[in-house]
Amino acid sequence: MRLVFMGTPDYATRIFEEILKEGIFEVPLLVTQKDKPVGRKQVLTPPHIKKWVIDNSLDIDIFQPDSLRSQESYEKIYSYKPDIIVVAAYGKILPKEILNISPCINLHASILPKYRGASPIQSAILNQESLSGVTAMMMEEGLDSGDILAFRYVDFKDIRVDKAFDILSEAAAKLCVKVLKDFKNLKSIKQLDFDASKCVKIKKENGLISFAQSALDIYRKYLAYTPWPGLFLENGLKLKELKLYSRDGKNSTIGSIEKILDNSIVVTCKEGMVEIVTLQAPSKKAVNALEYIRGKRIGVGDTLV
């Protein structure tokens, strides 16, 4: 079977690695997004999957088009005559012209039709899902609305997004190989659109929180948005590591230090309290919460900010 693979982040890399490891698929072309400037110094950085291919000296062509809608993109992908195009977190919607080249399979990080769109893992965490998973689906012009080929569930309770990506990429990798091997014998099923939900792309501002929120809301955002975009207050103070201390009980003061523990501080929220382990002030290095409050000369009863 001759494949073209389309993907960008490490989620896609793990799936790509599993396909190549099987040794029975021919993958002459990787399509990924353009290199992008990263960090304060805006260093031009390749996508995770491109770097992985280069680091492993693989004989695979890498194509990074500005747009998939161009004639160049169509001709490039078509020229490789793929039996199947495999897509995993590529980051852009495939136009009809590309979809018509050959069957396109997408490995989506949710149990469809729930959480169609760009942030299924974060959305599942925010909504306190105890189970999530991955779905292999046939691609069409709609957003993650194609027929389902197979799916796999994973345990999802109280998991941080970086760990969730690892677990789901592993599940997607195994599922993808199984689907490719059994592709001719699989019978797809249509999604139930009335049960569908959509999620949008995560932005920097999603990490902004206030202690006027409930402790549970802050904790769910911590799980969903760490390490990126991370949690931060209006004044720029970043909450790098925290735990849910209590979810119940309304507090007369908000954002005040309720307790000082051996390695952390407990701060009041609108409802409940969070335990903060690590903080980072703007333009400063991350420090333990105890070191931070000593430097500020504040303690129990004082507000954190």
Steps between C-alpha positions, in 0.01 A plus 500: 500500500636839394426785740535876519509617862382844613570620854682761706543460882638216711155337506542443126863394538410208725243374246747546214767311692268203557407485130865493396588247769259248349722480192213410266397850391675717244500866607687714247353840600438692823285812479532732799461867586761769445784564745391766750678754725494386864583666832613848591779492244258373234733220390372335180408149615385201294188300592566214740441236234736663249778517759442134586532395135820703456651382830441138397645556149189354334477496122161671487415813304368786716249743352399818688249688285372848576155379400346165412268677256774582254550308175856428613375321814253291304756399238766425761283263703336347192840422347572249778191294408406412859260216571401681821576841652537483880434824690578562868488853646616661178348830609313605186181381330558294187329639188282284275777469238733328747221283642428373149856376438446186709317388816603723792505366856518735798605400854300737718567525875145453627215253472306663219260670454599657831762777483536555130758770432842622609515434876331167581744400774483830688121508464462151644714598800309826559172309493623242751464202270596176674545326163623629167678338210591514133295448186612389156267657246463552128554865415251716315459875451325547836687555827576154648160379376603204283396138547661314791728204426609411855557651843684427824418618853753613763466590869495878533437587864702788651770491233714793387495585132866418429454151646168467319670572167749220566228249588276593207782505246597148608139385464467674163824342374379147578154572362637649178710194415207268572268705276753509215550123516124431506394790280345294217285304746381785721142624482468864595211648701354847467532751782190624680513874439240582765740374768797697366696768686773730371811647657714791385873561479669584832634856527737669743216684674334170597760472777382817679336416834379679812453380856145630461442172316438173683798287602367215285485723190857616559621143551330376182665785307834411655463141375384612156741787440831384650760538360337724233367763520541450875303673775565865581336785692414846371833636631697233309578272796511142369368205698741229386398214728188466712255252651135505595499542880121518547213553261226595746432796725456868415769735631456851642834607351627399156864451408626502856756259646304263724780261599872451457595134458840330489551562129205710386237757586121476505308787341128574525280514191139603452414146596754254640878539514803417285841387619776680310844339482688706240462860383675717244496879505531688169859493365609282796581132534247256646534455877336303779196680642664526844802676353268734312300612806817542710638729232176700505491494884143377509336218691172355626217749461676703231383497140728329253480790255 
